Amino acid sequence: MFVHWIENGDTSRLNQTWVTQKRNEIASAYLEGQTIEPQHLSAIRTKYLNRAAIVTSGLWARNDIVVGGPFKNYTFLRGNLMGIGLREAFP
């Protein structure tokens, strides 16, 4: 599990497009450039500990080597912080 906190969290950013873009930025910086395969992406609005949240899941891949697999992200607000929890499955 990898959690990344963003200051000045804003519920207007809590959507599939923003979460996908931010996840790809985080993966590029910390997870050796993985990206989401958009044709295998789903997003569900929900609540996490009584807070607005979005759960995204699908497949990730890397273009430079043959590797990838399923993932699930939990993105939620905590005060003025927005947390993105990445749960990856590695082969």
C-alpha positions as CSV (number, residue, x, y, z in Angstrom):
1,M,0.0,0.0,0.0
2,F,1.3,3.4,-0.9
3,V,-0.4,6.6,0.4
4,H,0.3,10.1,-1.0
5,W,-1.1,13.2,0.7
6,I,-2.0,16.4,-1.1
7,E,-2.4,19.7,0.7
8,N,-5.5,21.8,0.2
9,G,-7.8,18.9,-0.7
10,D,-10.9,19.9,-2.6
11,T,-14.0,17.7,-3.2
12,S,-14.4,19.3,-6.7
13,R,-11.2,17.4,-7.7
14,L,-12.7,14.1,-6.5
15,N,-13.5,12.6,-9.9
16,Q,-12.2,9.9,-12.2
17,T,-10.2,12.2,-14.5
18,W,-8.3,14.0,-11.7
19,V,-7.6,10.8,-9.8
20,T,-6.3,9.0,-12.9
21,Q,-4.0,12.0,-13.8
22,K,-2.7,12.3,-10.2
23,R,-2.2,8.5,-9.9
24,N,-0.2,8.5,-13.2
25,E,1.9,11.4,-11.8
26,I,2.6,9.6,-8.6
27,A,3.4,6.4,-10.4
28,S,5.8,8.2,-12.7
29,A,7.7,9.6,-9.7
30,Y,7.6,6.7,-7.3
31,L,6.6,3.5,-9.1
32,E,8.9,3.5,-12.2
33,G,6.4,5.0,-14.7
34,Q,3.4,2.8,-14.5
35,T,0.3,4.0,-16.2
36,I,-3.4,3.1,-16.1
37,E,-4.9,1.2,-19.0
38,P,-8.0,3.4,-19.6
39,Q,-10.0,0.7,-21.3
40,H,-9.9,-1.3,-18.0
41,L,-10.8,1.5,-15.6
42,S,-13.8,1.9,-13.3
43,A,-14.6,4.4,-10.7
44,I,-17.2,4.5,-7.9
45,R,-18.2,7.4,-5.6
46,T,-18.5,6.3,-2.0
47,K,-17.7,7.3,1.5
48,Y,-14.6,6.4,3.5
49,L,-14.9,6.9,7.3
50,N,-17.9,9.2,6.6
51,R,-15.9,11.3,4.1
52,A,-16.5,11.8,0.4
53,A,-14.3,9.3,-1.5
54,I,-13.8,7.7,-4.9
55,V,-12.6,4.2,-5.5
56,T,-10.9,3.5,-8.9
57,S,-9.8,0.1,-10.0
58,G,-8.4,-1.5,-13.2
59,L,-5.1,-2.5,-14.7
60,W,-1.7,-0.8,-14.7
61,A,1.1,-1.4,-17.1
62,R,4.6,-0.2,-18.1
63,N,5.5,0.5,-21.7
64,D,9.3,-0.2,-21.3
65,I,9.0,-3.8,-20.0
66,V,6.2,-6.4,-20.0
67,V,4.7,-6.0,-16.6
68,G,1.4,-4.9,-15.2
69,G,-1.6,-6.0,-13.1
70,P,-4.6,-5.1,-11.2
71,F,-4.8,-2.0,-8.9
72,K,-7.3,-0.3,-6.6
73,N,-7.1,3.3,-5.4
74,Y,-8.9,4.9,-2.5
75,T,-9.0,8.7,-2.8
76,F,-10.6,10.6,0.0
77,L,-10.5,13.9,2.0
78,R,-9.1,14.2,5.5
79,G,-9.5,17.8,6.7
80,N,-7.7,19.9,4.1
81,L,-5.6,16.9,2.9
82,M,-6.5,14.6,0.1
83,G,-5.1,11.1,0.3
84,I,-4.6,8.7,-2.5
85,G,-4.1,5.2,-1.3
86,L,-2.7,2.9,-4.0
87,R,-3.0,-0.8,-3.7
88,E,-1.1,-2.7,-6.4
89,A,-0.7,-6.3,-7.3
90,F,2.7,-7.2,-8.6
91,P,3.4,-10.3,-10.6
